[in-house]
Amino acid sequence: MKIAKQSKIQICALFVSFIGFSILSWWLLYRDERALAGILAFYPTLGPFLFPVREFLLGFGLNVVPTFLFAALAVVAFSSYFLSLQNPIKLSTSIIWAILFQIIVFASYPILSTDIFSYIFSDRVFTEYGQNVWKVVPSAYSQDPFEKLADWKDQTKVYGAVNQLIYLPATFLGGDDLVRTVALYKAISLIFSIIAMALVVKLSQTQSEWEQARNVRLIFWNPLFVLEILGSGHNDILMIFFLLLGLLFWRQKEWLMAGVALALSVQIKLITLAFFAFSALSLLRKKRYLELGQYLAGFTSINTLAFAYMAVNPLEYLNRVLYNTSVYWQSLPALVHRFFEGEKGFFSLVLALLVAGIIFLQLKRMSDPLYSTSLALLCYLLFFSAAYWNWYVLWLLVLIPFIKNQSHSKTIIVFSFTSLTAYPLLWLSLRFNHGHPVWGFVYYIWIFGVPILIWTLHTRLPKTLSFLNLKSLS
């Protein structure tokens, strides 16, 4: 009875936190003059409620108060989430509340990122202007009503054909209406999140019902996951869905379909290439040449069709995606770049050696390719990615239930916490000389230093961090 009561308290705390996040997002909107101007362009009748309200709120701590409220809500939400992982909550209850949490945040303004507006603006290059999104930059249509709200306007689309095809209905049906279009894009995120949840349960079917339920909570109750996928509407959930589908086919030894699913995932974001490479290497190591041939056939056929549709050279597209390596944001390379601009060669060499080492270990120990993938991605995000965006850790979060490594599980969960709480840290820095190099060290120490510490000292964690014990997930 005591455990049941604790579970109810944790669920209520998460419920209230997500409602708080949703309300707070509209308050935080008033700090963004560009966003207000963009909304006003769609709905001129809102004039009396936008900038005048902003001026009013500036007198009541518009910048400071919501920053601290967001930090407090993040701590409460993650504390409840951590503790919920230790309680035996039924699978049906875990699923229902996961969906409810996401529906609550569905109504929030995408305050943490402008990416959803960039998706829409880029997609309109095709739906409104009939041009190839992989050849024509959105800024060519500066008169478009979504232009004021979007970023990444001076580069062509960096997502693949599958991403484009999935969002096309939302772009067509949304038209020139801001609320309808954003709601449709978020609806796609919600649908794929629910289906991904079903895949997680399916992939966990050999585990107990309690463990299946905890796998659902571990991913779909995670505050960063909920806020970034349903609040910001990131397309990473599409990539994650097809990755999980590919993993399911892989486990069922449906090699052709596994290759097809992973190709569909790559045609959202290229990061899934990591698992494809390590899994193909695993088949090669085991001399399963027929299975490898089927796997490669499924993967290459889908990508061939996709690039034919895109009408762009794969190498040219890859080069365009790698443009992000020239963008520096809250990362170790960003810190080093401030003092030494020739750091790329060094980091590239060390990364290559690291990947070679992981490949060697996989070949020698015949280890799980999913573990090799998680290890490579974790090292990449912690030490080598030039630009770290706070939701990238979600790529790893969804792998936790399926990898047998305690240190990874603990590190990734803490990594998701530090990634979410880095937002109020950033907002605070904007008021105190944001460009000073010290802030770069503060970001890195908080976002990455804490997870690295957990990873290094996971066997000596104090009892106060016992909520990170996920041994039974293995």
LINHU-V183619 format. One record per residue. N is the residue number from 1. RES is the residue in one small letter. PSI is psi in degrees with one decimal (* if undefined). NEAR is the number of other C-alpha atoms within 10 Angstrom. D_CENTER is the distance of its C-alpha to the mean C-alpha in whole Angstrom. Layout:
BEGIN
N&RES&PSI&NEAR&D_CENTER, N&RES&PSI&NEAR&D_CENTER
END
This chain:
BEGIN
1&m&-38.2&6&36, 2&k&-42.6&6&35, 3&i&-41.0&12&32, 4&a&-40.7&12&31, 5&k&-42.3&10&32, 6&q&-41.6&15&29, 7&s&-42.0&20&27, 8&k&-39.5&13&28, 9&i&-43.1&14&28, 10&q&-41.1&22&24, 11&i&-44.3&20&23, 12&c&-40.1&14&25, 13&a&-41.7&19&23, 14&l&-42.1&26&20, 15&f&-49.1&17&21, 16&v&-39.0&17&23, 17&s&-43.8&23&20, 18&f&-35.2&25&18, 19&i&-42.8&18&21, 20&g&-43.4&18&21, 21&f&-43.7&25&18, 22&s&-44.4&21&19, 23&i&-44.1&16&22, 24&l&-31.3&19&21, 25&s&-34.6&21&19, 26&w&-29.1&15&22, 27&w&-46.7&17&24, 28&l&-27.5&20&21, 29&l&-36.4&19&21, 30&y&-7.3&20&25, 31&r&-16.6&19&24, 32&d&96.4&11&23, 33&e&-36.8&13&26, 34&r&-42.8&14&25, 35&a&-41.4&17&22, 36&l&-41.8&20&26, 37&a&-38.4&17&28, 38&g&-42.0&17&25, 39&i&-40.0&20&26, 40&l&-31.9&16&29, 41&a&-30.9&16&30, 42&f&-39.4&15&29, 43&y&79.3&12&31, 44&p&-26.6&11&34, 45&t&-12.6&10&35, 46&l&2.7&13&32, 47&g&-48.2&15&34, 48&p&-13.7&9&36, 49&f&-1.6&11&33, 50&l&-82.5&18&30, 51&f&-37.4&17&32, 52&p&-39.2&10&35, 53&v&-37.9&12&32, 54&r&-46.0&18&30, 55&e&-36.7&13&34, 56&f&-45.0&11&35, 57&l&-27.5&15&31, 58&l&-25.7&13&32, 59&g&-4.7&9&35, 60&f&39.2&10&33, 61&g&45.1&11&30, 62&l&-33.5&18&28, 63&n&-45.5&19&26, 64&v&-48.6&14&27, 65&v&-52.9&11&27, 66&p&-26.9&18&23, 67&t&-47.8&19&22, 68&f&-33.7&15&24, 69&l&-41.1&15&23, 70&f&-44.5&21&19, 71&a&-42.3&17&20, 72&a&-44.6&14&22, 73&l&-39.0&22&20, 74&a&-41.4&25&17, 75&v&-44.5&17&19, 76&v&-46.3&17&21, 77&a&-46.1&26&18, 78&f&-35.0&25&17, 79&s&-44.4&16&20, 80&s&-40.0&23&21, 81&y&-47.3&21&18, 82&f&-48.2&24&19, 83&l&-32.3&15&23, 84&s&-25.0&24&22, 85&l&-14.4&22&21, 86&q&-6.1&16&24, 87&n&143.7&15&26, 88&p&83.8&16&27, 89&i&136.4&20&26, 90&k&153.7&14&26, 91&l&-46.5&18&24, 92&s&-40.4&12&25, 93&t&-41.8&11&25, 94&s&-41.7&23&21, 95&i&-46.0&20&20, 96&i&-46.3&10&22, 97&w&-32.3&17&20, 98&a&-42.5&21&17, 99&i&-41.4&18&18, 100&l&-42.2&14&20, 101&f&-42.2&25&17, 102&q&-35.2&24&15, 103&i&-39.4&18&18, 104&i&-49.1&20&19, 105&v&-20.3&24&16, 106&f&-35.5&23&16, 107&a&0.8&17&19, 108&s&159.9&21&17, 109&y&138.9&22&17, 110&p&71.6&27&14, 111&i&-23.2&20&15, 112&l&-15.2&17&12, 113&s&149.5&19&11, 114&t&8.9&17&14, 115&d&-37.3&18&12, 116&i&-33.8&22&13, 117&f&-33.3&24&16, 118&s&-39.2&21&16, 119&y&-48.8&23&15, 120&i&-48.0&25&18, 121&f&-43.7&29&20, 122&s&-44.0&29&19, 123&d&-30.4&26&20, 124&r&-17.8&23&23, 125&v&-34.9&24&25, 126&f&-51.0&19&25, 127&t&-34.1&18&26, 128&e&-30.9&14&28, 129&y&-1.9&11&30, 130&g&25.7&10&30, 131&q&160.6&15&28, 132&n&119.1&19&26, 133&v&-16.1&24&23, 134&w&2.1&21&23, 135&k&-20.9&15&26, 136&v&127.9&17&26, 137&v&145.0&19&24, 138&p&-32.2&28&23, 139&s&-12.1&19&26, 140&a&-15.5&11&29, 141&y&62.9&16&29, 142&s&-14.3&11&29, 143&q&-6.7&9&30, 144&d&138.9&15&28, 145&p&-22.7&17&27, 146&f&-5.6&23&23, 147&e&-40.1&19&24, 148&k&-27.2&20&24, 149&l&-16.6&19&21, 150&a&156.5&23&19, 151&d&-173.7&19&18, 152&w&42.5&18&18, 153&k&-14.9&18&21, 154&d&17.5&11&23, 155&q&149.8&18&21, 156&t&171.7&20&21, 157&k&134.8&25&18, 158&v&10.8&23&16, 159&y&153.9&19&14, 160&g&-173.1&22&17, 161&a&-38.7&22&19, 162&v&-41.1&23&18, 163&n&-45.6&22&15, 164&q&-46.4&20&18, 165&l&-36.4&11&20, 166&i&-38.3&14&18, 167&y&-12.1&17&17, 168&l&-46.6&18&21, 169&p&-40.4&15&23, 170&a&-38.1&21&21, 171&t&-44.5&25&22, 172&f&-48.3&15&25, 173&l&-30.2&12&26, 174&g&-35.4&18&24, 175&g&-133.5&13&27, 176&d&13.3&16&27, 177&d&119.8&14&26, 178&l&-52.7&18&23, 179&v&-45.0&11&23, 180&r&-42.4&15&23, 181&t&-46.0&21&21, 182&v&-41.0&20&18, 183&a&-39.9&16&19, 184&l&-40.2&17&19, 185&y&-41.6&25&16, 186&k&-33.6&25&14, 187&a&-37.1&17&17, 188&i&-42.4&19&15, 189&s&-42.1&23&12, 190&l&-44.5&21&14, 191&i&-47.3&14&16, 192&f&-30.4&20&13, 193&s&-42.8&24&12, 194&i&-42.4&17&16, 195&i&-38.3&12&17, 196&a&-35.9&23&14, 197&m&-41.9&22&15, 198&a&-37.8&15&19, 199&l&-38.5&19&18, 200&v&-43.4&24&17, 201&v&-43.2&20&20, 202&k&-42.9&15&22, 203&l&-20.7&21&20, 204&s&12.7&20&22, 205&q&-20.4&12&25, 206&t&-9.1&10&27, 207&q&170.1&16&26, 208&s&163.2&12&28, 209&e&-35.9&17&27, 210&w&-41.6&17&26, 211&e&-37.9&24&23, 212&q&-43.9&23&22, 213&a&-40.3&23&22, 214&r&-34.1&27&20, 215&n&-40.6&26&17, 216&v&-47.1&27&17, 217&r&-40.0&23&17, 218&l&-38.1&23&15, 219&i&-52.7&22&11, 220&f&-5.2&26&12, 221&w&-7.6&29&14, 222&n&122.4&24&12, 223&p&-38.2&27&12, 224&l&-43.3&25&8, 225&f&-50.0&25&7, 226&v&-45.7&25&10, 227&l&-36.9&25&10, 228&e&-37.9&24&7, 229&i&-47.4&27&7, 230&l&-30.7&29&11, 231&g&-51.4&28&12, 232&s&-17.8&26&10, 233&g&33.7&28&10, 234&h&143.7&22&7, 235&n&0.9&24&8, 236&d&-27.1&19&5, 237&i&-29.9&25&7, 238&l&-46.9&24&10, 239&m&-43.9&26&9, 240&i&-42.3&24&9, 241&f&-50.3&25&12, 242&f&-29.8&25&14, 243&l&-46.3&26&13, 244&l&-38.1&23&14, 245&l&-42.6&25&17, 246&g&-39.1&26&18, 247&l&-38.0&24&18, 248&l&-47.5&20&21, 249&f&-36.3&20&23, 250&w&-45.6&19&23, 251&r&-28.8&12&24, 252&q&1.7&12&27, 253&k&30.9&13&28, 254&e&79.6&16&27, 255&w&-43.2&23&27, 256&l&-48.0&20&27, 257&m&-31.6&21&25, 258&a&-43.5&28&22, 259&g&-40.3&28&23, 260&v&-47.8&25&22, 261&a&-41.6&26&19, 262&l&-33.3&31&17, 263&a&-39.8&30&19, 264&l&-37.2&27&17, 265&s&-42.4&28&14, 266&v&-31.6&26&15, 267&q&7.3&26&16, 268&i&-62.0&25&12, 269&k&143.2&21&11, 270&l&-11.1&16&13, 271&i&-26.0&14&11, 272&t&-14.3&21&13, 273&l&-28.2&16&16, 274&a&-50.0&17&16, 275&f&-39.0&22&17, 276&f&-43.5&25&19, 277&a&-47.2&13&21, 278&f&-35.3&23&21, 279&s&-38.5&21&22, 280&a&-39.2&19&25, 281&l&-36.5&18&26, 282&s&-43.4&20&27, 283&l&-38.7&18&29, 284&l&-42.3&16&31, 285&r&-36.1&14&31, 286&k&2.9&11&33, 287&k&36.2&11&35, 288&r&72.3&12&33, 289&y&-37.2&13&34, 290&l&-46.1&12&35, 291&e&-40.4&17&31, 292&l&-40.7&21&30, 293&g&-42.0&17&31, 294&q&-41.5&18&30, 295&y&-47.6&25&26, 296&l&-36.7&19&27, 297&a&-46.0&16&29, 298&g&-41.2&20&26, 299&f&-48.2&23&23, 300&t&-34.7&15&26, 301&s&-44.4&13&27, 302&i&-43.7&20&24, 303&n&-35.1&21&23, 304&t&-45.8&13&26, 305&l&-39.3&12&26, 306&a&-45.8&19&23, 307&f&-26.4&16&24, 308&a&-41.7&13&28, 309&y&-40.8&13&26, 310&m&-22.6&19&24, 311&a&44.3&12&28, 312&v&146.7&14&26, 313&n&130.9&11&27, 314&p&-38.9&15&24, 315&l&-37.2&9&25, 316&e&-41.2&10&25, 317&y&-43.2&19&21, 318&l&-43.7&12&20, 319&n&-37.0&12&22, 320&r&-41.7&15&20, 321&v&-37.4&17&17, 322&l&-2.8&12&18, 323&y&-29.6&11&19, 324&n&-20.2&14&16, 325&t&-12.6&13&18, 326&s&0.0&11&20, 327&v&128.8&12&18, 328&y&129.0&17&18, 329&w&121.9&17&16, 330&q&66.2&24&16, 331&s&168.3&25&16, 332&l&-45.5&24&20, 333&p&-34.0&22&20, 334&a&-38.7&24&20, 335&l&-48.0&20&23, 336&v&-36.4&14&25, 337&h&-27.2&15&25, 338&r&-28.1&12&27, 339&f&-19.5&10&30, 340&f&104.3&11&30, 341&e&-6.0&10&28, 342&g&32.2&10&29, 343&e&-17.1&14&27, 344&k&-42.5&16&25, 345&g&-43.2&9&27, 346&f&-49.8&11&27, 347&f&-37.4&17&24, 348&s&-41.3&12&24, 349&l&-46.6&11&27, 350&v&-40.2&13&25, 351&l&-43.2&18&22, 352&a&-42.0&12&24, 353&l&-39.5&12&27, 354&l&-48.1&15&24, 355&v&-40.5&19&22, 356&a&-39.3&12&26, 357&g&-40.7&13&27, 358&i&-41.1&19&24, 359&i&-43.3&22&26, 360&f&-45.3&12&29, 361&l&-39.2&13&28, 362&q&-42.8&19&27, 363&l&-38.7&17&30, 364&k&-44.2&10&32, 365&r&-6.9&9&31, 366&m&45.7&15&29, 367&s&165.1&15&26, 368&d&126.6&15&23, 369&p&-26.1&23&21, 370&l&-36.1&20&18, 371&y&-43.7&21&19, 372&s&-40.1&21&20, 373&t&-47.7&24&16, 374&s&-38.5&22&15, 375&l&-44.8&16&17, 376&a&-44.4&20&17, 377&l&-39.1&22&13, 378&l&-46.1&19&14, 379&c&-39.6&15&17, 380&y&-46.5&16&15, 381&l&-37.8&19&12, 382&l&-33.3&19&15, 383&f&-22.8&19&18, 384&f&-24.9&21&17, 385&s&125.7&23&15, 386&a&-37.4&23&16, 387&a&119.7&18&14, 388&y&116.7&23&11, 389&w&140.3&14&8, 390&n&-22.1&22&7, 391&w&-4.4&20&4, 392&y&-30.3&15&4, 393&v&-18.1&22&6, 394&l&-26.0&22&4, 395&w&-34.6&20&6, 396&l&-34.2&21&9, 397&l&-41.2&22&9, 398&v&-11.2&23&10, 399&l&-15.4&21&13, 400&i&-46.0&25&14, 401&p&-13.2&23&17, 402&f&7.2&17&18, 403&i&142.1&19&19, 404&k&71.7&17&22, 405&n&109.3&17&21, 406&q&-43.6&19&22, 407&s&-38.1&19&21, 408&h&-46.2&23&17, 409&s&-49.5&25&17, 410&k&-44.5&21&18, 411&t&-44.6&22&16, 412&i&-41.3&25&13, 413&i&-44.9&23&13, 414&v&-37.2&21&15, 415&f&-39.3&26&12, 416&s&-35.2&25&10, 417&f&-48.5&24&13, 418&t&-29.3&22&14, 419&s&-40.7&21&11, 420&l&-43.9&24&11, 421&t&-6.9&21&15, 422&a&-22.3&20&15, 423&y&-53.3&18&15, 424&p&-28.6&19&18, 425&l&-42.6&17&19, 426&l&-46.7&17&18, 427&w&-36.4&16&20, 428&l&-39.6&16&23, 429&s&-27.4&16&23, 430&l&-19.7&13&24, 431&r&-8.1&10&27, 432&f&69.2&10&28, 433&n&62.3&11&28, 434&h&-33.9&14&25, 435&g&-5.8&10&26, 436&h&137.6&10&28, 437&p&-26.6&12&27, 438&v&-36.3&11&27, 439&w&-34.2&19&24, 440&g&-41.5&20&22, 441&f&-38.9&17&23, 442&v&-46.5&17&22, 443&y&-48.1&23&19, 444&y&-43.2&20&19, 445&i&-41.2&18&21, 446&w&-53.8&17&19, 447&i&-44.0&25&15, 448&f&-34.7&22&16, 449&g&-41.9&17&20, 450&v&-49.0&17&19, 451&p&-38.7&25&17, 452&i&-39.5&20&20, 453&l&-43.8&13&22, 454&i&-42.3&20&21, 455&w&-40.8&19&21, 456&t&-37.3&13&24, 457&l&22.4&12&26, 458&h&-28.4&20&24, 459&t&-11.2&10&28, 460&r&26.7&8&29, 461&l&140.3&15&27, 462&p&162.6&9&29, 463&k&-23.6&9&30, 464&t&-16.2&7&28, 465&l&26.8&11&25, 466&s&-18.1&12&26, 467&f&-15.2&15&23, 468&l&3.6&22&21, 469&n&103.0&18&24, 470&l&30.1&21&22, 471&k&-40.1&12&25, 472&s&-18.2&13&25, 473&l&-25.2&21&22, 474&s&*&14&23
END
